[in-house]
Amino acid sequence: MSAQPYFDDLHEQEDPFGYRSRWYEERKRALLLASLSQRQFARGWELGCSNGVLTEALAARCERLLATDISPRAAFQARRNLAHLPHVQVHCASHPEQWPPGRFDLIVCGEMGYYLGAGALRELRRGIDEALRDDGLLVACHWLPSFAGRASRTEVVHRCLGEGLQEAFHYRDADFVLQGWTRGPLSLARNEGLR
């Protein structure tokens, strides 16, 4: 499957995945946002931003936010939908081949890792390792059921992304897995002086 034309075709629709209309997507987004380890992040990066619905929610939690998507149409939609947020930049980019400069204290890899084969996943993991700040949080969220075009199982994607990191949180239901990792142990209670 050639990913860029496939996602361009999907994004001929304004909301191809039902991010705005489906309770499933709204709930998943709320779980992800509630799982974040900080109220505010200095610099975030969302890989696979689609039309920018999750990006807009992440923007409220990031002083600066970069959103990328392989599809020029998706990036155009996201850029248009997020034009009112000057601290958000949207770029068309293919990962792991293209990388933004600098480091991030939040990286969100949502619903895109399973399109990558084993070699590309390892490259993605290496790139994320370089881009994630020492105090950063990596978040991944992926659909569990099989579908056409899947190159890697969700379990494989998350095992690869989390390699060498400590799990900060893990949620799984019948449909998706949401996981976060940090370089060191994370206790929100300890950070806020509760223990």
LOGUTOR-725448 format. One line per field, with one value per residue (C-alpha): residue number from 1; x, y, z negated; residue in one letter. Coordinates in pm, 1 decimal, always signed. Example, Ala and Ser with C-alpha at 12.3 -4.5 7.8 and 13.67 -1.06 7.14 Angstrom:
<recs>
num: 1	2
X: +1230.0	+1367.0
Y: -450.0	-106.0
Z: -780.0	-714.0
residu: A	S
</recs>
This chain:
<recs>
num: 1	2	3	4	5	6	7	8	9	10	11	12	13	14	15	16	17	18	19	20	21	22	23	24	25	26	27	28	29	30	31	32	33	34	35	36	37	38	39	40	41	42	43	44	45	46	47	48	49	50	51	52	53	54	55	56	57	58	59	60	61	62	63	64	65	66	67	68	69	70	71	72	73	74	75	76	77	78	79	80	81	82	83	84	85	86	87	88	89	90	91	92	93	94	95	96	97	98	99	100	101	102	103	104	105	106	107	108	109	110	111	112	113	114	115	116	117	118	119	120	121	122	123	124	125	126	127	128	129	130	131	132	133	134	135	136	137	138	139	140	141	142	143	144	145	146	147	148	149	150	151	152	153	154	155	156	157	158	159	160	161	162	163	164	165	166	167	168	169	170	171	172	173	174	175	176	177	178	179	180	181	182	183	184	185	186	187	188	189	190	191	192	193	194	195
X: +0.0	+127.4	+32.4	+31.6	-221.7	-438.7	-459.7	-504.5	-807.9	-948.4	-906.6	-1123.9	-1383.6	-1370.8	-1374.6	-1289.6	-1252.5	-1544.3	-1324.3	-1596.7	-1903.9	-1820.5	-1838.8	-1562.7	-1321.3	-1429.9	-1383.1	-1042.6	-928.7	-1048.2	-862.4	-543.1	-566.2	-643.9	-339.4	-87.9	+162.7	+162.4	-92.9	+129.7	+413.9	+673.2	+696.2	+478.2	+473.7	+181.8	+266.6	-25.5	-243.0	-508.2	-754.8	-627.2	-905.7	-672.1	-414.8	-656.3	-705.8	-328.6	-274.4	-445.5	-176.6	+133.4	+308.2	+426.3	+293.5	+405.9	+161.7	+266.3	+88.3	+199.8	-98.0	-82.9	-465.0	-474.4	-207.3	-404.1	-724.0	-540.9	-369.4	-705.5	-880.1	-602.3	-535.8	-671.8	-389.2	-64.0	+145.9	+60.0	+253.2	+132.3	+366.5	+333.7	+603.5	+665.3	+804.0	+1054.0	+1211.4	+1165.5	+1229.0	+1170.3	+1461.5	+1486.3	+1355.2	+1009.8	+875.2	+558.3	+543.7	+210.2	+215.0	-147.2	-294.1	+2.6	+263.7	+87.3	+136.0	+512.0	+702.0	+964.7	+1257.3	+1065.0	+935.2	+1291.5	+1389.3	+1086.7	+1188.0	+1548.2	+1425.8	+1183.4	+1460.9	+1667.2	+1370.0	+1230.9	+1372.4	+1508.9	+1199.2	+964.3	+657.0	+595.8	+230.5	+102.4	-256.5	-347.2	-647.1	-634.9	-851.2	-702.1	-760.1	-634.4	-308.1	-177.8	+195.3	+248.3	+29.9	-45.1	+134.6	+450.5	+427.1	+391.9	+664.5	+902.5	+810.3	+842.0	+1176.1	+1424.7	+1161.7	+956.2	+583.8	+400.9	+46.2	-138.8	-503.6	-647.9	-999.8	-1148.1	-1069.8	-747.5	-436.2	-321.4	+24.6	+274.6	+644.9	+910.8	+1285.2	+1252.3	+987.6	+681.3	+462.9	+220.7	+145.9	+516.9	+551.7	+268.9	+399.9	+132.0	+383.5
Y: +0.0	+346.4	+547.0	+903.5	+854.5	+636.4	+910.2	+1181.6	+991.9	+951.1	+1321.7	+1422.3	+1400.5	+1666.1	+1415.6	+1071.8	+894.5	+1057.2	+1241.2	+1501.7	+1277.8	+946.5	+894.7	+631.5	+900.4	+1159.6	+910.5	+795.4	+1158.0	+1229.7	+924.8	+1032.5	+1389.4	+1271.6	+1041.9	+1317.7	+1359.9	+1740.5	+2015.2	+2204.3	+2099.7	+2333.9	+2170.0	+1890.1	+1690.5	+1489.9	+1240.0	+1154.3	+1456.2	+1393.5	+1685.5	+1829.7	+1739.7	+1584.6	+1851.5	+2123.5	+1950.9	+1903.9	+2271.4	+2367.5	+2169.1	+2280.8	+2617.4	+2517.5	+2226.1	+2068.3	+1843.0	+1630.2	+1404.7	+1212.3	+1339.3	+1688.5	+1698.2	+1607.1	+1867.7	+2128.1	+2046.0	+2058.3	+2386.1	+2539.4	+2402.0	+2525.6	+2866.2	+3038.7	+2884.8	+3072.9	+2845.2	+2538.4	+2449.7	+2184.6	+2020.4	+1745.1	+1489.2	+1117.7	+938.9	+790.7	+944.8	+1309.3	+1456.4	+1797.6	+1975.0	+2005.8	+1805.7	+1764.4	+1703.5	+1545.6	+1317.6	+1162.9	+880.1	+801.8	+551.5	+554.2	+310.5	+1.7	+120.8	+71.8	-253.2	-376.0	-178.7	+148.8	+98.5	+62.7	+381.8	+558.8	+445.0	+566.3	+903.8	+939.2	+849.5	+1140.0	+1380.0	+1301.5	+1519.5	+1349.5	+1455.2	+1389.5	+1172.0	+947.1	+851.5	+594.8	+503.1	+237.3	+36.3	-336.0	-519.1	-627.2	-418.1	-398.5	-208.8	-295.6	-374.3	-437.2	-553.8	-294.3	-501.7	-500.3	-124.5	-49.9	-294.9	-128.6	+228.1	+152.4	-26.6	+111.8	+337.0	+299.4	+259.3	+558.8	+437.6	+169.4	+143.9	-133.1	-222.8	-435.2	-170.4	+14.8	+42.4	+371.0	+372.4	+626.4	+598.3	+811.6	+772.8	+747.6	+658.7	+881.1	+953.2	+1241.9	+1211.4	+1247.9	+1541.3	+1720.0	+1641.9	+1386.9	+1113.5
Z: +0.0	+85.7	-221.5	-90.1	+197.3	-30.0	-295.1	-32.9	+98.6	-253.4	-322.9	-29.9	-308.0	-580.3	-869.6	-725.3	-1060.0	-1240.1	-1490.4	-1542.7	-1520.6	-1690.0	-2066.0	-2024.1	-1898.6	-2154.6	-2439.6	-2311.1	-2284.2	-2640.9	-2776.3	-2601.5	-2731.7	-3086.3	-3076.1	-3003.8	-3286.0	-3289.5	-3266.1	-3022.6	-2790.9	-2642.1	-2299.8	-2163.9	-1842.4	-1704.6	-1429.4	-1201.8	-1279.3	-1010.4	-1007.8	-1336.8	-1581.6	-1841.0	-1755.4	-1865.0	-2201.0	-2244.2	-2158.9	-2484.2	-2668.2	-2471.9	-2454.7	-2105.3	-1902.0	-1576.1	-1389.8	-1092.4	-846.4	-538.7	-338.7	-186.1	-194.0	-562.9	-642.3	-444.4	-638.3	-971.3	-882.9	-788.4	-1099.0	-1330.0	-1171.4	-1483.7	-1693.4	-1616.8	-1839.7	-1625.0	-1309.3	-1065.0	-813.1	-558.4	-638.5	-603.4	-905.7	-969.5	-657.4	-762.2	-1106.9	-1258.6	-1426.4	-1802.5	-2093.5	-2245.5	-2594.5	-2446.2	-2142.1	-2042.4	-1788.6	-1712.5	-1470.5	-1232.7	-1363.6	-1230.0	-871.4	-916.7	-871.7	-1117.7	-970.4	-947.6	-1303.2	-1432.0	-1244.2	-1392.3	-1741.4	-1692.3	-1570.1	-1859.5	-2102.5	-1969.3	-1961.7	-2310.8	-2586.2	-2897.0	-3091.9	-2798.8	-2756.2	-2455.3	-2396.6	-2148.0	-2068.6	-1811.0	-1691.4	-1776.4	-1516.3	-1185.0	-873.1	-515.0	-487.6	-834.5	-820.6	-1195.6	-1481.9	-1749.3	-2013.4	-1798.8	-1742.9	-2114.3	-2216.9	-1969.1	-2070.6	-2441.5	-2414.3	-2667.4	-2829.7	-3145.8	-3113.7	-3261.4	-3186.0	-2993.0	-2889.6	-2673.5	-2572.6	-2292.8	-2030.6	-2107.7	-2323.5	-2476.8	-2634.3	-2758.2	-2839.3	-3002.9	-3049.0	-3427.6	-3683.2	-3683.6	-3985.5	-3955.2	-4326.6	-4410.1	-4167.6	-4349.5	-4700.6	-4790.4	-4874.4
residu: M	S	A	Q	P	Y	F	D	D	L	H	E	Q	E	D	P	F	G	Y	R	S	R	W	Y	E	E	R	K	R	A	L	L	L	A	S	L	S	Q	R	Q	F	A	R	G	W	E	L	G	C	S	N	G	V	L	T	E	A	L	A	A	R	C	E	R	L	L	A	T	D	I	S	P	R	A	A	F	Q	A	R	R	N	L	A	H	L	P	H	V	Q	V	H	C	A	S	H	P	E	Q	W	P	P	G	R	F	D	L	I	V	C	G	E	M	G	Y	Y	L	G	A	G	A	L	R	E	L	R	R	G	I	D	E	A	L	R	D	D	G	L	L	V	A	C	H	W	L	P	S	F	A	G	R	A	S	R	T	E	V	V	H	R	C	L	G	E	G	L	Q	E	A	F	H	Y	R	D	A	D	F	V	L	Q	G	W	T	R	G	P	L	S	L	A	R	N	E	G	L	R
</recs>
